[in-house]
Amino acid sequence: MDTETRPQKGQVVQVLRGREAGRYAVVIGVVEPHFVLLVDGDKRKVGQAKKKNIKHIQLTHYIAREVAESLEKDGRVDDAKIRCALNQYLLRQERRKGE
């Protein structure tokens, strides 16, 4: 995998497989070589991040800056910030559909 398709901390992804298929989540960690840690701040809290194979997610081009910065600076992030980032992303998607 090249750097373009490598998941990054703070990146919004769509889950393709498993119980949470179709839902959106935020990457809070990358476990080499093929796994990421996902949370959505709601059903999947930061304390119980889901370890997911990168083959089972679809990356979006959206990286939540505030989540990435918080992880970079403090090494952690709170659920409210995750929910806020996902809501911002979904609102942007809705606006694009409306155009």
C-alpha positions, 0 to 999 in steps of 0.5 A: 500500500502506498501513502495515498491509501494508508489510513491516517489518524483522524481520517473518517472511514466507512465500514464495509464488513461486519456488524457495523457495515455502512456506518462511519467511524474515525481512525484513532490508531494504525496497527501495522501492517493491516489493521486500524482502530476505529471509534464513532464516539457513540456505540463504539467509544474511545475506550473500546476501539474496534480493531478492523482489517483495512480491507474491510473499510473504505477510506474517505478523503476527509481527515478531522483536523481537531481529532488528528491534532488531539491525538498528536498532542495528547495521545488521546481524544474524547468521544464528543470530539469524535461525534462532532467530527463525524457530524461535520463530515456527514453534514458536508456529504448532505450538502454535496448531495443537495447541490 
